[in-house]
Amino acid sequence: MKRSMPRRRAPRTIPGTSEEILSFIETHGIVDKDTAANAAAEYRRTVEREKQERLTRYVLDLHGLSSIEAEARILSGIGSCRDKGIREALVIHGRGLHSSAAEGPVLKNLVLDMLEGKLKGAVKRYRPGTPAEGGEGVTVIFL
């Protein structure tokens, strides 16, 4: 006995011109998969680029440095950020727990004085760190 092969049907086509087909697609809300995929890929690239910009942060730890050493390190760090195109710096100065009560937090005050003085033109804005970043022991600088 011979087996008969099932007949294949011809693919179904939509009659009409390309304008009619596009009109049908717009009317009935059918999404062009290629366009949607390209838009989704562009969105992912944008999100990834923004994420990378946020992650590119210069970290400058001043623990254990004298005021003179810290000032030199801050100036060179800000210059390095400019050269590399980094727009955010995290300065870890500590809370000043080992400073005398009369002086207050020496390195923290040094950083704030420099931001208001020498670095005023180079810095767009700055803020204290969030608890996740280090709280009162950190200053975040935006260049």
GULUM-288865 format. One line per field, with one value per residue (C-alpha): residue number from 1; residue in three letters; x negated, y negated, z. Coordinates in nm, 3 decimals, always signed. Layout:
bafi c(NUM;...)
drenro c(ALA;...)
X c(X;...)
Y c(Y;...)
Z c(Z;...)
//
This chain:
bafi c(1;2;3;4;5;6;7;8;9;10;11;12;13;14;15;16;17;18;19;20;21;22;23;24;25;26;27;28;29;30;31;32;33;34;35;36;37;38;39;40;41;42;43;44;45;46;47;48;49;50;51;52;53;54;55;56;57;58;59;60;61;62;63;64;65;66;67;68;69;70;71;72;73;74;75;76;77;78;79;80;81;82;83;84;85;86;87;88;89;90;91;92;93;94;95;96;97;98;99;100;101;102;103;104;105;106;107;108;109;110;111;112;113;114;115;116;117;118;119;120;121;122;123;124;125;126;127;128;129;130;131;132;133;134;135;136;137;138;139;140;141;142;143)
drenro c(MET;LYS;ARG;SER;MET;PRO;ARG;ARG;ARG;ALA;PRO;ARG;THR;ILE;PRO;GLY;THR;SER;GLU;GLU;ILE;LEU;SER;PHE;ILE;GLU;THR;HIS;GLY;ILE;VAL;ASP;LYS;ASP;THR;ALA;ALA;ASN;ALA;ALA;ALA;GLU;TYR;ARG;ARG;THR;VAL;GLU;ARG;GLU;LYS;GLN;GLU;ARG;LEU;THR;ARG;TYR;VAL;LEU;ASP;LEU;HIS;GLY;LEU;SER;SER;ILE;GLU;ALA;GLU;ALA;ARG;ILE;LEU;SER;GLY;ILE;GLY;SER;CYS;ARG;ASP;LYS;GLY;ILE;ARG;GLU;ALA;LEU;VAL;ILE;HIS;GLY;ARG;GLY;LEU;HIS;SER;SER;ALA;ALA;GLU;GLY;PRO;VAL;LEU;LYS;ASN;LEU;VAL;LEU;ASP;MET;LEU;GLU;GLY;LYS;LEU;LYS;GLY;ALA;VAL;LYS;ARG;TYR;ARG;PRO;GLY;THR;PRO;ALA;GLU;GLY;GLY;GLU;GLY;VAL;THR;VAL;ILE;PHE;LEU)
X c(+0.000;-0.117;-0.079;+0.038;-0.130;+0.098;+0.146;-0.014;+0.193;+0.060;-0.017;+0.271;+0.215;+0.395;+0.526;+0.466;+0.198;-0.067;+0.123;+0.435;+0.235;+0.068;+0.406;+0.544;+0.250;+0.296;+0.674;+0.665;+0.369;+0.138;-0.221;-0.502;-0.737;-1.051;-0.969;-0.878;-1.197;-1.409;-1.237;-1.286;-1.653;-1.706;-1.535;-1.761;-2.070;-1.959;-1.890;-2.224;-2.408;-2.241;-2.318;-2.682;-2.700;-2.560;-2.806;-3.103;-3.190;-3.531;-3.587;-3.832;-3.911;-4.074;-4.089;-4.416;-4.543;-4.652;-4.473;-4.753;-4.762;-4.383;-4.369;-4.627;-4.444;-4.109;-4.256;-4.426;-4.111;-3.888;-4.142;-4.149;-3.769;-3.772;-4.033;-3.840;-3.497;-3.365;-3.082;-3.045;-3.294;-3.240;-3.468;-3.498;-3.616;-3.471;-3.245;-3.525;-3.486;-3.859;-3.873;-3.862;-3.527;-3.657;-3.774;-3.492;-3.535;-3.857;-3.847;-3.473;-3.513;-3.813;-3.610;-3.317;-3.549;-3.718;-3.382;-3.276;-3.618;-3.879;-3.648;-3.341;-3.374;-3.464;-3.174;-2.812;-2.669;-2.734;-2.537;-2.596;-2.596;-2.286;-2.294;-2.370;-2.668;-2.812;-2.591;-2.765;-3.108;-3.069;-3.018;-2.899;-3.030;-2.875;-3.112)
Y c(+0.000;-0.340;-0.617;-0.939;-1.260;-1.528;-1.823;-2.146;-2.455;-2.767;-3.043;-3.278;-3.623;-3.944;-4.099;-4.468;-4.725;-4.804;-5.123;-4.919;-4.674;-4.953;-5.117;-4.786;-4.752;-5.105;-5.063;-4.732;-4.802;-4.540;-4.623;-4.588;-4.346;-4.485;-4.841;-4.732;-4.527;-4.820;-5.055;-4.808;-4.763;-5.139;-5.175;-4.904;-5.076;-5.409;-5.257;-5.076;-5.394;-5.591;-5.311;-5.311;-5.688;-5.651;-5.372;-5.574;-5.744;-5.844;-5.735;-5.935;-5.806;-6.063;-5.851;-5.894;-6.187;-6.522;-6.837;-6.923;-6.572;-6.561;-6.896;-6.781;-6.450;-6.630;-6.870;-6.590;-6.374;-6.647;-6.707;-6.336;-6.331;-6.615;-6.441;-6.112;-6.273;-6.145;-6.361;-6.232;-6.193;-6.031;-6.182;-5.968;-6.196;-6.025;-6.167;-6.313;-6.084;-6.108;-6.488;-6.707;-6.850;-7.205;-7.154;-6.932;-6.698;-6.832;-6.656;-6.710;-7.083;-7.092;-6.932;-7.172;-7.475;-7.369;-7.319;-7.670;-7.823;-7.680;-7.438;-7.660;-7.706;-7.342;-7.187;-7.205;-7.093;-6.866;-6.689;-6.479;-6.106;-5.894;-5.627;-5.364;-5.570;-5.639;-5.907;-6.198;-6.057;-6.109;-6.402;-6.343;-6.597;-6.653;-6.800)
Z c(+0.000;-0.086;+0.156;+0.011;+0.116;+0.254;+0.030;+0.136;+0.121;-0.035;+0.216;+0.275;+0.133;+0.205;-0.113;-0.167;-0.218;+0.037;+0.132;+0.208;+0.414;+0.614;+0.665;+0.794;+1.033;+1.170;+1.205;+1.385;+1.610;+1.476;+1.566;+1.320;+1.498;+1.338;+1.441;+1.793;+1.824;+1.706;+1.950;+2.235;+2.147;+2.136;+2.475;+2.623;+2.483;+2.630;+2.972;+2.966;+2.866;+3.148;+3.392;+3.284;+3.332;+3.683;+3.761;+3.638;+3.961;+4.084;+4.445;+4.653;+5.004;+5.234;+5.549;+5.738;+5.531;+5.668;+5.550;+5.308;+5.160;+5.136;+4.956;+4.701;+4.651;+4.597;+4.340;+4.148;+4.169;+4.028;+3.749;+3.673;+3.654;+3.403;+3.189;+3.185;+3.137;+3.469;+3.599;+3.953;+4.238;+4.576;+4.840;+5.153;+5.432;+5.737;+6.004;+6.212;+6.512;+6.593;+6.558;+6.865;+6.963;+6.921;+6.562;+6.444;+6.146;+5.991;+5.654;+5.607;+5.673;+5.436;+5.157;+5.209;+5.224;+4.899;+4.727;+4.828;+4.750;+4.514;+4.332;+4.304;+3.925;+3.857;+4.049;+3.936;+4.269;+4.561;+4.831;+5.141;+5.087;+5.133;+5.407;+5.140;+5.016;+5.361;+5.512;+5.687;+5.608;+5.232;+4.996;+4.639;+4.387;+4.043;+3.783)
//
